[in-house]
Each structure stands twice: as C-alpha cells, then as structure tokens.
Amino acid sequence: VIGTRTGKWLTAAQVTAMLRLPDRTTMSGKRDACLLALLFGCGLRRAEVCVLTIEHLITGTIANLKGKGERLRTITIPSWVSVGVTAWIMSAKIATGPLMRSFHPDGTINGSLTPSGVYKILEGYAQRLGVSLAPHDCRRTFARLSRDGGASLECVQKTLGHSNQATTERYIQSTEAADAGEYIKLG
C-alpha cells in the first residue's frame, strides 16, 4: 500500500536474546542494558531516551515525559526494566540530570547520549543478533508484544503517546503471536 510504513518487529525470543547481549560487568554494558530495556520495555523513542532524566523517574514510573508533539505522558516501568535502570544508576552514581550518558574515550562518563548514539548502540547489538533493526522498530515491537501479551489497545496507545488509535493499530499489526511473552505485558 502506498504511503504505509511496514517497519519491523522482533519476536519475544529475539528481544530476550538481544537483552542478554550487553556485558553487564562493564559500565557501557550496564548502560546499554538499561537503554535496550527502556526501548523494548517502555516503547520510548530514541529522542525521549536522550531527554529522560533522573527527575522523570518516580516510584515505578517515568513521569511527565515530553514526547512528540510536546505531549506529556506518564509511563509505567515494568519491574524487569526497573532492574536494569537501577543497576545503571547505581553503577554510574547518577543522582540528577540525564539518565542515559555517553562515555569519554578514557571510559569516564560524559554528557547525555545523543539520538545518533542510541542508533549506533542499537545497530551494534542488532548486528550481533543477526537482524536489521532501527530504534523505532523497538517501539513497534513493544506495541505488538504488549498487545499480544494481553494489554488493551487503549493502554498501548496511552503508553506510546499516540493521539490517534489508528496509529497504534498500524504499529501493532498483530499476529496474536503465541510467543508474545508476558514479560512485556503492560499492567
């Protein structure tokens, strides 16, 4: 169909495999595990991950995150995502400011990660997994696996911050996959 983006989706097994790739014994691996968890587990856009701050994190939620169209939304953080976020915060000793950080060449923590940095990190893990994947495909995967896992269309729409339900339906293009995986299911 002309004008329709198809995008790509990962299966629950592929998401699980990708989430296992970062080396959590290193600072960059902990950061990358946190990043992948936020992309796949909360459906964030790469620009949203880059502006996400410690101040947005309030008791199991990402509160008042400004997304596309300047819309504010609050997102529930699944417990498995929270584990990765907490591990990164504790290791990096971040108390305020941007959550996702880049690194200086000497390995010390630098300023906020950029959208192109997110793209490069994801691209590296996708290559290791043997798939072609863009950051926005993580949102599509989140939407489909959430819906297939039992989340209502309205819940997925609200989490993604879509003003139009038809947009969310295009993201899902659900197959009602048997391997959707409860671990991505929204509350």
SULBEL-V792796 format. One record per backbone hydrogen bond with DSSP energy under -0.5 kcal/mol. CO is the residue of the C=O (numbers start at 0). NH is the residue of the N-H. If there is no record, write none. Layout:
# SULBEL-V792796
CO	NH
CO	NH
This chain:
# SULBEL-V792796
0	3
2	4
10	14
11	15
12	16
13	17
14	18
15	19
17	20
17	21
21	23
22	25
25	29
26	30
27	31
28	32
29	33
30	34
31	35
32	36
33	37
34	38
35	39
36	40
37	41
37	43
38	42
44	48
45	49
46	50
47	51
48	99
51	98
51	99
52	55
52	56
53	56
55	57
55	62
57	60
59	76
60	57
60	62
61	74
63	65
64	66
64	72
66	69
67	70
70	66
72	64
74	61
75	77
77	80
77	81
78	82
79	83
80	84
81	85
82	86
83	87
84	88
85	89
86	90
87	91
88	92
88	93
92	94
96	53
98	100
99	112
101	109
103	106
107	103
110	101
113	117
114	118
115	119
116	120
117	121
118	122
119	123
120	124
121	125
122	126
123	127
124	128
125	129
125	130
130	132
133	136
133	137
134	137
134	138
135	139
136	140
137	141
138	142
139	143
140	144
141	145
142	146
143	147
144	148
145	150
146	149
151	155
152	156
153	157
154	158
155	159
156	160
156	161
163	166
163	167
164	168
165	169
166	170
167	171
168	172
176	179
180	183
181	184
